[in-house]
Amino acid sequence: MISYFQRKDLDHFNMSMDKNKKKVLKQYPNAYVDHGQDGIRVMSDDVFLAEEYFMPNTSNEDIAWEYAAIACKTTQNFNRTHPSRMDLKSIESKLDRINKRKRRGRRVK
């Protein structure tokens, strides 16, 4: 069976591929595609980007960029919410801001 795509479908596919590649290259400017015996994977300075999340090697370059983009996004989310990232000073200032908003809200009503 032969699949035929309309022009707009192909453009959307290419746009998502470029978007994934752009996301990865924004964080890792030296990222490149490595064609090894195991398959295709995205590397940056001898480091397989999606290795921490056990993403498999693929036979398609677009899927490799997608896996690398998912790994970058997940790493960013972990770093944003990791408990050891916040020290006591930042927690106190965060609680002060929250309490300040609560006090201000009570005065307004």
Buried (B, 14 or more C-beta within 10 A) or exposed (E): EEEEEEEEEEEEEEEBBEEBBEBBBEBBEEBEEBEEEEBBBBBBEEEBBBEEEEBEBBEEBBBBBBBBBBBBBBBEEEEEEEEEEEEEEEEEEEEEEEEEEEEEEEEEE
